[in-house]
Amino acid sequence: MDLILWRHADAEDGVPDETRRLTAKGRRQAKKMAAWLAGRLPADYRLICSPAARARETAAALGDPRIEKALSTAATPQGLLKAAGWPGGSGAVVVVGHQPTLGAAAALALTGEASAWSLKKGAIWWLAGDDGSDVEVRAMLAPGIL
């Protein structure tokens, strides 16, 4: 299974948090990362995202996402990985969500322990593994270097 953890791109400040939208910079970040991903993902990948506006807009740069409440701003790393089908799932899944949950989910998938790992706005962690016991990092990429 390939698990791509994608943090939403740069967003406006404000409240309520769930309605914050991408900035112009964020739309550029999402477009760049989506173009990079589109050239590398298999045709049958799944795209899931948080219900927050900024995550939906980020995901929409790549395709039509399925909204998952388990990926909300209150998500847990364990809930995120379960929603993605990690470990033991098949195919590729792109998860668009939030910090600190994405960083903690990457740590949990790689080490077995949720830790405070950081993921920049618009960046990805691409992990691959079969059953969670042998996991490799395929890519860690921020939109600023694309």
ABEGO torsion letter per residue (X at the ends): XBBBBBBBBBBBBEOBAAABBBBAAAAAAAAAAAAAAAAABBAABBBBBBABAAAAAAAAAAEBBBBBAAABAABBAAAAAAAAGOBGBBEBBBBBBBOAAAAAAAAAAAAGBBBBBBBBBGBBBBBBBAAGABBBBABBBBAAAX
